[in-house]
Amino acid sequence: MREFECISDYCSKVKAGVNQLIRYGEDIEDVRVVEKIIRTLTPKFDLVVCTIEESKDLDSMMVEQLEGSLQDHEKKINRRQEMPLEQFLKTQTSFKDYGGEKSYRGNGRG
């Protein structure tokens, strides 16, 4: 998986490859695909992979279940990355409400 590739695109690529192999007569179980996806994820998914491995039985997990869990985690990551920018913009807006870049020197008691 590439660093900036989204989970749904990556899983679609993997599924396309698996479907080609199945068409050529190879028998591929979901557990092999799940393990392949988990092994090839970027480090930003390490925490969720550990959680999935500890809490769920990978032998009975379907690719769609894994994809759903990873998409949820990806959404959380993206929200957290956008949050500081939004907070920064709110801070700038509230600063402008108090007079912007005006100097406060001499406005208070001395």
C-alpha positions, 0 to 999 in steps of 0.5 A, spaced: 500 500 500 502 506 498 502 512 503 497 516 501 492 511 498 485 510 501 483 503 504 477 502 499 482 503 493 487 499 495 482 493 497 479 494 490 486 492 487 487 486 492 480 484 490 481 485 483 488 481 483 484 475 487 479 475 482 484 474 476 487 468 480 481 465 481 479 465 474 485 462 472 483 456 477 487 458 483 483 456 490 484 462 495 481 463 501 479 469 505 484 468 510 490 469 505 487 475 502 486 478 509 493 476 512 496 479 505 492 486 506 494 486 514 501 485 512 502 490 506 498 496 510 502 502 512 505 504 519 499 508 520 494 502 521 499 498 526 494 500 532 488 498 528 491 491 526 494 490 533 487 491 535 484 486 530 489 481 531 487 481 538 480 481 538 478 478 532 479 471 529 482 472 523 481 465 520 473 466 520 474 474 518 471 476 511 475 481 507 469 486 507 469 486 515 476 487 515 475 493 509 470 496 514 474 496 520 480 499 516 475 504 513 473 506 520 480 507 522 482 511 516 476 516 517 478 517 524 485 519 522 483 523 517 478 527 522 484 528 527 489 531 521 484 536 519 482 538 526 488 542 528 487 546 521 480 548 523 482 549 530 487 554 528 482 558 523 478 558 529 483 561 533 485 566 528 478 568 527 477 569 534 483 574 535 480 578 529 474 579 533 478 583 538 481 588 534 486 583 529 493 586 529 492 592 533 497 593 539 494 593 546 500 597 549 497 602 553 490 599 553 490 597 560 492 599 567 500 601 568 
